[in-house]
Amino acid sequence: MKQFTLENVPPNMFTKAKLKKMELTPISGHIAFVTFPPKKRRYKLYSLENARPSNPNAGYSLLYADNSEEARKRFEEMRKRFQSD
């Protein structure tokens, strides 16, 4: 596995955090490491060719507002049950 220092990182390789800031997600495993001084921390590097745009809606459930009269009645029934305890 290739290792780079902070000064020698190729322009087409990024850490997962930098890819996330660019709204990209890696689709394959890391291909190298970058070592940051002074504590010599190692981070995985991913190729820009193996990244895809991330979907901002992925992983979250979509909530919708239900303002119907039936929904209001159900809410009131639930509220009364919790208040009676």
Summary of the structure (lengths in Angstrom):
residues: 85
radius of gyration: 23.8
end to end distance: 62.2
largest distance: 67.1
contacts: 169
relative contact order: 0.18
helix: 33%
strand: 28%
